[in-house]
Amino acid sequence: MTTAGLRLVGRLAGWSGLCLAAVLLTYTLASLSFDPLADLRATQPPTPQAVLDARAAELGLDQPIPLRFLGWLSGVVSGDFGVTADGHAIAAQVWERAGTSLRLFLPGSVLAVVLGIALGIWGALRARGAADRLSMAAALVLLAIPVFVLGTLLKILWLPVNQAAGTDLLPFSGETTPGADLSGWAEAGDRLRHLVLPTIAIALPQIAFYSRYQRAAMLEVLHSEFLRAARSRGLTWGRAIRGHGLRMALIPMTALVAFSFGLHMAGGVFTERIFGWHGLGDWMMSAVERQDAMVVATATLLMAVLVVVVGWLADVALVALDPRTRGERR
């Protein structure tokens, strides 16, 4: 295996270790803080202690937390995520919830990365111009607005448009129209209309974040020695930027996208709640309200795996963009 391949395998192992540590920490904190039997304890007349003990044994609460975690983790390997606090199999919901989150979050994130990088490069090439100053001001405003406020503002701003049209051109809630018997292109169009506003809510803060960082990285490249050396070899300004500058400016973005992905996923939790999408974030928030440690751990695991995948893909992109890393020795 090449040095670059060994480096990527090592990085994947490191990311996986962090994923496992995050899930262990979440499981431990949730187990220490939550009381899944709280509803049973609050019943009137009081629930008999024998019933409470039997329920605790059924949920594994009579075992130490490390043993509970190892038992849960061994079940996860075989596809068994345990049961909820009310006795339902978690596996029956987990993939549906994960699919909903992916359908909501990935389009907005991909759009944000593409537009954020493009706007950052465009702003650097027109640094200190009127358009650049305007885009910088807009980015600062977007970064200052919390995600849950932005989502609510989008709904408020679009409401008059729906009212003027006499129909929900862009629906505010859910993944599909309740009760609509649609199929084929009609169903795809309905899902797309429901996706527009949540995608904008997810993408706008990320576009602002990535564009500011990409602008700074591109400005640094534009004033670098290697770009001047490329010009001295007879390359035009445009060819020097396309052939050398863009690649070097994109290298720091790979790490930024990887490390900020988890942060933006946290914002996606609020987006799911605001727009009525029942994905992992909404599931986790409901589990916290029900004091259900198993569901919280499962949702955390899936989110952590997604972050690991994105982080590893960023490492692959870094190797492709920067030839110097292919000869690095660990």
N, C-alpha and C positions, 0 to 999 in steps of 0.2 A: 504494500500500500504506500502511496506517495506521502510526503510530509504533509501536504495540504489535507489529504484524506484522513491521516491520523489526527491532525489538528481538529477536523470537523467531528470525528468520533469522540475525541476528548471533550469538545465543547458540548456535544449532545449529552454525554454522561454528566457533565457539570450542571447543565440545565435541568436534567432529570432529577438530580440530587436536590436541587433547589425546589423543584416541584413537589417532591416527597416531603421536604422539610416544611413547606408552606401548608400542605394538607395536614401533616401531623400537628403543627401549631394550631391550626384552625379547629381540628377535631378536639384537641386537648382543652382549648379555651371554651369551646362550645359545651363540652361535656362537664366542665367545672361550673359553668354559668347557668346552664339550662336545667330545668326540672320538667321532663316530659310528663310527669305524673301530677302536675299542678292542678289540672282540671279535675282529675279524680279526687284529689285531696279537698277540693273546694265544694264538692257536692253536698247537698243536704237531703236526707240524713247522711252523715259521714260514711264514706266507703270503708268497708271492713279492712283491717290491716292485712288479712290473708289475701284479699283481692289485690291490694297494693303490692304485696310481696310477689305474688304470682306474675303480675304485670311487669314488675321490675326485672324478674328473672327472664321473662319472655324477651324483653328489650336488652338484656345483658347488663343491666345497671348494677347487678350484684357482683360484677367482676371489676378488677382494677382497670383504669383507663388504658394503660399500655396493652393489656391483653385484649380489651375490646377493640382497640385500633388494629392490632395484628389480625384479629379475627375478621374484622371488616375488610381489611386490605387483601387478605387471602381470598375472600369472597369476590372482591372486585376483579381479581385476575380471571376468575371464571365467569364474570358477567353478572354476579349477584351483588347488588349494592345494598342489601339489607332491606329493612322495612321502615316505614315512617312511624312517627309516634302513635298514630292511630291504627297501625297494623297493616297498611297497604304496601305492596311491593314497590320499591323505588324504581326498579328496572322498567316497570310498566310506563313510567313517565319520562325517564331521564333522556332517552334519545329524541323523543318528541320535543321536549323543552330545549335540548341542545340544537336541534334543527331550526327551531324558531329563532333562537338567538343568532345563529349563523346567518340565516336569511335576512335578519335585521341589521346585524353589525358589520358583516363583511363588505356589502356594497358601499356603505358609507365610509368605511376605513380605506378601501381601495381608491375610491373617488378622492378622498382627502389626501392620500399620499401622492397621487398623480397631479392633482391640481395644486397642492401645497408646494411640491417641487417645482412645477412649472412657474407658478407665481413668484417663488423665491428667486429663481434664475432670471426671470423677466425683470423683477425689481432691482436686482444687482446690476443688470446691464443698463438700467435707467436710473441709477442711484442718484438721489437727491433731486430728481425731477418732480413735477407736480403729481404725476400718476403714482410714483413711488411713495411720496409722502401721504397721499390719500389712502393707498393700500395699507401702509403702516398704521395709520390712525384707525382704519377699519379693523385691522387685526388686533390692535390693543383693546378696542371696544369689545370684540368678540371674546377675547381671552378673559376679560373682566366679568363677563356675564356667566353665572352658573348654568350648568346644563339644564337643570329643572326649570330655571327661569326662561331660558332660550326656547325650550320646547313649548312652554305655556304661551310665550309671546308669539310663536309661529301659529299656534291655534287661534289666538285672538286676532292676529293680522289677517289670517285667511278666512275667518268666519264671514266677514261681509261679502267676500267673493262667492262663497257657497250660497249665501242668502240671495245675492243678486241673480245667480244662475238658477235658483229654485231647486237645486239638487246638490248632492255632495260630490263636487268635482274631485276634491281630494278629501277622503274621509279622515276623521280624527282618531278613530279608535279601532283596534283589532287588526288582524291580518287579512280578514276577508269580511264581506258583508253578511251579517247573520241572516240565515234563512234563504239566502239566494241560491237557487239551483242552477249553477253555472258549470260549464265545462269548456275545454279547449281554449281558444283565444279569448273568449269572454271571461273565463276564470283567470287567465293570465293577466288580462287588462285590469280586472278587479283587484288582484293582488298588487299589481304595480301602482295603482292609485293609492292604495293603503300604505305603500312603502315610501312614497315621495317625501312627505313631511318628516317622518322619523329619520329618514336618510339625511335630509338637510340638517336636522338637529344634531345628528351624530357628526356629520362631515364638517360643518362650519368651524367649530372650535379647533378641530384637528388641522384644517386648512390654514387657519391663522397661526397655529403653533409651528407647523412644519415650514410654512413659507418664510417666517421670520428667521428660523434657524438656517434654512437653505440659502436665504439672501446673505446672511453673514458668512457662511462657508464659501459661497461663490465670490463674494467681494475679496475674501482672503486669497482665493486662487487667482483672481484677476490682477492682483498686485504681487504675485509670487515670482521668484527668480526663474523657475522652470518654464513658465509661460513666456517670459521674455527671451529665454534661451530658444524656445520653439520658434519665436518670431525671427530670431537672428539667423535661423537656418533657412529662412526664406518663406515660411508659412505666412499666409495672410492672417489677419486678426480673427476672422470667422473660422478658418480652418484650424487655427491653434486652439481656439475655445472648444470647437466640436471634437477635435481629435484628442485633446489632452485635458483641457480645463474642466469639461463637464464630468469626465470620469473621476477626477480628483475631488471635485466638489460634491459628488454623490457618495463618496466613501464614508464621511462622518454621518450621513443621513441613515445609513443602514443600521448603525448602532442605536441612533436616536429612535427610529421606528420600533426596534425590538424592545427597548427599555421603556418606551412610553405606551406600548400597546396595552399593558395591564392597567395603566392609569386611565386610558380612554375607555377600556371595557367597564371600569367602575362607573364612568359616566353613562354608559349604556344601560346600567341598572335603572337609573332614573328615567331614561328614555322609554324603557319598557313599561314602567309604571304610568308615565304620562300618556302614552299612546295606546295603552291597553294590549300590549303584546305579552303573551304568557310564556316567556323564555326562562333561561337560567337565572337571570337577575331577579325577575319577579318571583320565581320559585324560591330563591334564597331568602328574599325579604319576607315572604310568607312563612318560611320555615323558622326564621328568627322570631317572628311574632308568635309562632306555635311552640317555640323552644324545642325544635327538632334538630338535634345535632347530626344525625345521619344524613339528612337532606342537605344541610349546610356543608358538610364534608364532601358529599358527592358533587354538589355544584362547584365548590372550590376546586376539586380535583379536575373537573372538565375544563374550567376556566384556566387553571394552571397548565394543563396539557396544551391548550390552544396557545398560551403565551410561550411555552417551550417550542412548539412548532414554528411560530413566527420568529422567535429568537434564533433558532437553528437555520431557518431560511435566510435570515439576515447575515449569518456567518457565511453561508454559501454565496450570497451576493457579494460579500466583502472579498472573498477569495477570487470571484470572477472579475471584480472591478480593479483590484489591486494586485498586480503580478508579484509584488514584493512578498506578499503573505504566502505564496506557494512554496517559497524556499525557506520559510521560517522553521526553526527547530524549537520544539517545546522544551 
